[in-house]
Amino acid sequence: MAGRVQLLGVTSALPESIRSSAEVENMVAHHSRGFRPRKGSVEALSGIRARRVAAGDVQCSDLAVLACRQVLAQAQVDVSEVDLLIFSSAGQDLAEPATANIVQAKLGTRCPVFDVKNACNSFLNGVQIAESLIVGGACRTALVTVGEVSSRVIAWESVDASEFLRNFLGYTVGDAGGAVLLAQATDERGIFFRRFHSLSDNWDLMTVLGGGSMHPRDIEHTYLRTKGSRLKDVFIEHGVPILHQAMRDTGLRFKDFKRIFVHQVTLPYLREMLSATGIPVELVELTVVDLGNMAAASIPVAMARAMERGTVGPGDRVMCLGLASGISIGIMMIDL
């Protein structure tokens, strides 16, 4: 791929409301018939103290629009200069039409739009597609955005400890939005490596089964479910060699990166993944403890936070490691 595409800005959008893990336990107890989680169990199992929760009238598109406005202001680019808008989230406002249309209507851009959906790797895939279209000359400036309101797919009722664990992934989620503005690089900065793998035999390990042709109207299938630790095991079994091969192909070492942004589900899972890959924990932007599992928004939120604090800036080399149900693994390396 000739020429690089650079990031003109990255921003995040977080709801103001904070829900603690103790509050999550109280909500499970309130909705369940006689079952009450052991006190402190959600934080003990997940490492998550708190997560953000969107107000009832806030949609995925609203968080995406807020992040878009911020990134356009950051880059000093007018909405009229955006040639392409991609909404890239696990969540969506509705089944039809594409949520990107709602984002555009609220934001005020006038360009081609579409959705990219690949669970928690949606954002990285959206960046991958935008990069290709910019390099190919189809557009000059692309806005890739994400809005996740995962707090609305939580199964609060658990009749026993077994169902509590089956529903547990929902108790980790936090709501968030993010956006990145991309354009053809004018120097040597930009995206210089990208690799994606899919292991689709494992698609049923984490699901929201409702809303499609399988279960179009069954309310019980509208909640987030997972099949124990198998998802984590597949990521470690297959993701580690994929990442190590990428490092060999680029000739880089982890210490060559100023920061590594890893999709985070729980703190114990993150620690196990870092131990298996050899990624130094001090290089990772930690978000899961205070913001929970933000689905496809986790990587742009982590990048934006690191930039706001000055941990990374122009000229720094960073890596994004995406892990998504389906399952898929995404790696992207960028010179900011």
C-alpha atoms as one frame of an Amber mdcrd trajectory, in Angstrom:
protein
   0.000   0.000   0.000   1.668   3.203  -1.206   1.742   6.176   1.144   0.549
   6.360   4.700  -2.679   7.546   6.280  -2.307   9.531   9.488  -4.502  10.277
  12.478  -5.430  13.957  12.644  -7.067  13.438  16.022  -8.594  10.892  18.397
 -11.275  11.662  21.000 -13.572   9.904  23.437 -17.054  10.569  24.798 -17.997
   9.231  28.226 -21.391   9.494  29.950 -21.311  11.308  33.278 -23.203   8.680
  35.282 -20.985   6.176  37.128 -22.176   2.722  38.254 -20.036   0.888  40.816
 -19.635  -2.871  40.960 -21.481  -2.843  44.286 -24.438  -1.205  42.505 -24.293
  -3.910  39.827 -24.597  -6.574  42.532 -27.582  -4.752  44.048 -29.301  -4.583
  40.651 -28.800  -8.319  40.093 -30.252  -9.040  43.545 -33.211  -6.729  42.880
 -34.127  -8.428  39.596 -33.420 -12.019  40.646 -35.732 -14.443  42.444 -34.006
 -15.278  45.698 -30.455 -15.117  44.343 -28.020 -12.518  45.608 -24.379 -12.324
  44.417 -21.740 -12.633  47.108 -20.747  -9.138  48.259 -17.720  -7.896  46.333
 -17.893 -10.739  43.800 -18.249  -8.547  40.678 -15.131  -6.525  41.446 -13.255
  -9.591  42.662 -13.963 -11.533  39.457 -13.549  -8.627  37.022 -11.158  -6.156
  38.637 -13.679  -3.463  37.648 -14.564  -0.840  40.253 -16.870   1.264  38.088
 -18.192   1.848  34.588 -20.027   4.694  32.821 -23.731   4.388  32.018 -25.605
   6.445  29.437 -28.877   8.136  30.362 -32.040   6.455  29.132 -32.545   8.881
  26.252 -28.925   8.651  24.980 -28.346   6.484  21.915 -25.202   4.956  20.401
 -25.321   7.704  17.770 -25.324  10.429  20.452 -22.036   9.241  21.967 -20.560
   8.910  18.472 -21.654  12.441  17.512 -20.184  13.925  20.695 -16.822  12.274
  19.955 -17.004  13.395  16.296 -17.586  17.026  17.217 -14.633  16.909  19.567
 -12.262  15.337  17.039 -13.234  17.818  14.310 -12.592  20.685  16.717  -9.301
  19.120  17.765  -8.144  18.829  14.150  -9.692  22.182  13.154 -11.626  20.531
  10.329 -15.126  21.659   9.365 -17.920  19.096   8.927 -18.121  20.100   5.253
 -14.586  18.779   4.722 -15.433  15.202   5.764 -15.568  12.959   2.675 -16.581
   9.708   4.404 -18.228   8.740   7.699 -18.074   5.191   9.073 -19.960   4.147
  12.185 -18.076   1.159  13.579 -19.585  -0.350  16.725 -20.774  -3.576  18.260
 -23.942  -1.657  19.186 -26.358   0.282  17.005 -29.394   2.522  17.304 -31.664
   0.185  15.329 -31.568  -2.683  12.850 -32.342  -0.556   9.798 -31.065   1.800
   8.443 -27.347   2.008   9.188 -26.673   4.020  12.363 -24.136   6.048  10.342
 -27.113   7.811   8.752 -28.388   8.904  12.161 -24.901  10.084  13.135 -24.716
  12.127   9.938 -28.168  13.655  10.466 -27.171  14.774  13.966 -23.632  15.848
  13.056 -24.334  17.693   9.820 -21.867  16.038   7.431 -22.857  15.557   3.787
 -20.895  12.559   2.561 -21.229   8.820   1.913 -21.826   6.875   5.140 -22.060
   3.235   6.178 -21.714   0.946   9.194 -18.931  -1.539   9.901 -19.867  -4.222
  12.417 -17.434  -6.785  13.798 -18.097  -6.868  17.547 -15.264  -5.326  19.586
 -12.999  -5.069  16.524 -15.512  -2.872  14.679 -13.524   0.315  15.282 -10.205
  -1.125  14.065 -11.914  -2.568  10.984 -13.512   0.803  10.312 -10.075   2.448
  10.429  -8.701  -0.299   8.157 -11.402   0.334   5.534 -11.098   4.120   5.744
  -7.339   3.848   5.301  -7.766   1.766   2.145 -10.294   4.191   0.658  -8.065
   7.187   1.342  -5.018   5.512  -0.197  -7.128   4.422  -3.161  -8.246   7.990
  -3.789 -11.945   7.477  -3.016 -11.840  10.122  -0.285  -9.450  12.560   1.356
 -10.758  12.872   4.903 -12.562  10.065   6.766 -14.309  10.131  10.104 -14.500
   6.756  11.883 -16.673   6.760  14.981 -18.065   4.403  17.599 -20.852   4.619
  20.149 -21.529   1.806  22.600 -24.508   1.627  24.948 -23.931  -1.960  26.050
 -25.652  -1.332  29.375 -28.945  -2.093  27.604 -28.092  -5.710  26.735 -27.456
  -6.879  30.316 -29.438  -9.827  31.704 -30.008  -8.664  35.276 -31.993 -11.693
  36.424 -29.905 -14.663  37.584 -31.719 -17.524  39.308 -28.516 -19.090  40.641
 -24.695 -18.811  40.622 -24.454 -20.723  37.345 -26.675 -18.260  35.496 -24.906
 -15.366  37.210 -21.625 -16.533  35.637 -23.298 -17.031  32.252 -24.579 -13.452
  32.401 -21.375 -12.105  33.942 -19.908 -10.512  30.818 -22.820  -8.088  30.873
 -21.855  -6.994  34.374 -18.477  -5.824  33.042 -19.705  -3.449  30.328 -19.503
   0.323  30.292 -20.916   2.841  27.802 -18.604   5.044  25.727 -17.987   6.681
  22.380 -14.932   7.547  20.342 -13.826   8.980  17.019 -10.745   9.295  14.843
 -10.171  11.606  11.873  -7.975  10.187   9.103  -6.281  11.794   6.102  -3.400
  11.179   3.714  -0.131  11.703   5.563   2.064  14.640   4.603   5.174  13.104
   6.192   6.359   9.686   7.413   3.740   9.414  10.145   0.674   7.198   9.937
  -0.523   3.589   9.907   2.273   1.283   8.785   1.018  -2.208   9.701  -2.365
  -3.853   9.942  -3.330  -7.524  10.210  -6.665  -9.186  10.979  -7.536 -12.841
  11.559 -10.915 -14.537  12.018 -11.539 -17.841  13.793 -15.218 -18.128  12.983
 -15.746 -21.697  14.214 -15.964 -20.033  17.633 -18.728 -17.550  16.768 -21.103
 -18.879  19.458 -18.806 -18.292  22.447 -20.181 -14.776  23.053 -23.480 -13.677
  21.565 -26.498 -11.417  21.541 -28.737 -13.821  19.637 -31.816 -11.640  19.130
 -32.725  -9.152  16.436 -31.816 -11.203  13.370 -33.317 -14.112  11.448 -32.436
 -16.657  14.174 -34.471 -15.045  16.964 -36.237 -11.972  15.565 -38.625 -11.294
  18.459 -37.591 -13.398  21.469 -36.825 -11.064  24.395 -34.666 -13.694  26.114
 -32.207 -13.544  23.215 -31.615  -9.793  23.433 -29.062 -10.128  26.243 -25.313
 -10.599  26.218 -24.314 -14.218  26.951 -20.979 -16.000  27.086 -19.800 -19.593
  27.354 -17.454 -19.526  30.325 -13.710 -19.143  29.901 -13.512 -20.767  26.466
 -13.436 -17.370  24.728 -10.376 -16.335  26.711  -8.690 -19.682  26.017  -9.179
 -19.325  22.246  -7.748 -15.790  22.277  -4.653 -16.937  24.122  -4.231 -20.111
  22.073  -4.505 -18.384  18.693  -3.926 -14.697  19.404  -0.495 -15.067  20.966
   1.152 -16.714  17.928  -0.584 -14.256  15.569   0.811 -11.302  17.541   4.277
 -12.820  17.772   4.283 -13.440  14.003   3.381  -9.785  13.434   6.311  -8.745
  15.599   8.659 -10.971  13.625   7.317  -9.662  10.312   7.923  -6.044  11.320
  11.201  -6.703  13.112   9.910  -4.725  16.095   9.944  -5.417  19.814   7.328
  -4.381  22.334   9.712  -1.839  23.816   9.788  -0.060  20.422   6.250   1.174
  21.162   5.513   4.117  23.443   2.073   2.696  24.269   0.081  -0.464  23.473
  -3.708  -0.223  23.444  -5.363  -3.577  24.175  -9.095  -4.275  24.207  -9.955
  -4.925  27.857 -12.776  -7.137  29.127 -11.698  -7.779  32.722  -8.503  -7.110
  34.647  -7.655 -10.789  35.322  -8.168 -11.599  31.635  -5.979  -8.659  30.609
  -3.212  -9.764  32.967  -3.350 -13.310  31.624  -3.215 -12.042  28.043  -0.247
  -9.788  28.770   1.584 -12.606  30.527   0.998 -14.961  27.581   2.065 -12.414
  24.947   4.977 -10.912  26.861   3.620  -7.365  26.489   5.048  -5.312  29.399
   2.194  -4.177  31.613   3.714  -0.698  31.967   3.207  -0.095  28.221  -0.549
  -0.740  28.372  -3.070   2.057  28.852  -5.286   0.656  31.611  -8.979   1.566
  31.277 -10.958  -1.448  32.459 -10.738  -0.742  36.209 -12.621   2.576  36.085
 -14.462   2.323  32.757 -15.193  -1.387  32.349 -15.470  -3.277  29.073 -16.352
  -0.612  26.484 -16.649  -3.006  23.518 -15.417  -1.391  20.281 -14.928   1.964
  22.029 -12.195   0.626  24.310  -9.257   1.316  21.983 -10.157   4.875  20.870
 -11.010   5.799  24.470  -7.632   4.476  25.653  -5.805   6.347  22.872  -7.644
   9.595  23.610  -6.906   9.348  27.342  -3.204   8.733  26.699  -3.063  11.719
  24.354  -4.916  13.991  26.784  -2.407  13.185  29.525   0.553  13.636  27.187
   1.609   9.996  27.588   1.760   9.783  23.789   2.004  12.490  21.150   3.206
  13.296  17.637   6.095  11.091  16.583   5.363   8.296  19.065   4.872   4.714
  17.875   1.826   2.853  19.219   0.110  -0.478  18.703  -3.563  -1.459  18.885
  -4.499  -5.057  19.742  -8.154  -5.893  19.198  -9.874  -9.040  20.479 -13.493
  -9.610  19.496 -16.226 -12.226  19.620 -16.790 -14.033  16.382 -13.953 -14.429
  16.994 -11.436 -12.050  15.451  -8.026 -10.660  16.277  -6.794  -7.307  14.946
  -3.364  -5.703  15.099  -2.577  -2.167  13.942   0.674  -0.230  14.307   0.798
   3.554  13.963   3.360   6.366  14.050   1.392   9.246  15.524
